[in-house]
Amino acid sequence: MSVEAEAPQTNPDRADSGADEHDRAAWGYSKHDEPRWPATLTILVGLVLYFTLPERLTPGPNWLVPALELAVIVPLNIAAPRITPSRVRRKIAIFLFGAISAANLVALLLLVQELLKGRIQPGHGPELVVAAVHIWLTNVIIFGLWYWELDRGGPTERGKPRHRRPDFLFPQMMTPEAEPHWSPGLIDYLYVSLTNSTAFSPTDTPPLTPWAKALMLVQALASLLTIVLVAARAVNILS
């Protein structure tokens, strides 16, 4: 079975068409009314992890990025969640994810720089380990949010009967009899992110599109750098 890249414009509604059940499952069922509050809560967890990093490992004060993010999140989710168009919300979400990703990457680079230059004192071993864990966990969280926001056009587009082709092939899409009319949620994308950060490759959910492969590549490299270099150095300091 093959699915054309421009299917939403040229193909009929694959999820609700007359195709067989297996074909509809592989295309990806629509999922209506997917809430955004779990993603908001997940962002807040990532901001807390970033806020606890030492200031010398952050570009500027460690409260700056969380404060800027909250300045956008609070009005978006409390003051005007219903009147903001979905496309605007998606652009704002991508901006938030990009800001956290960039800040976390800078924190990782600063940590590696300190390690290579020997700036970490022997007594600061525990601080190094905690910082590395926080950076790694933030990496898992933010890439899970990236996958959730971008797969099949995002949660809003996934809720429509006609949507873009899938960017990830979940096991339930290959075996629809296991869970009929299944559609991925935030927890599924966080799981994909976690497994990619631990195995440095997809386990049960391979990426299908170039952007999905590129994001998983960046995430795996960042995770590998954190675990191998930072953890190895931390063990050396603690010993």
Order of alpha helices (4+ residues) and beta strands (2+ residues): alpha-alpha-alpha-alpha-alpha-alpha-alpha-alpha-alpha-alpha-alpha
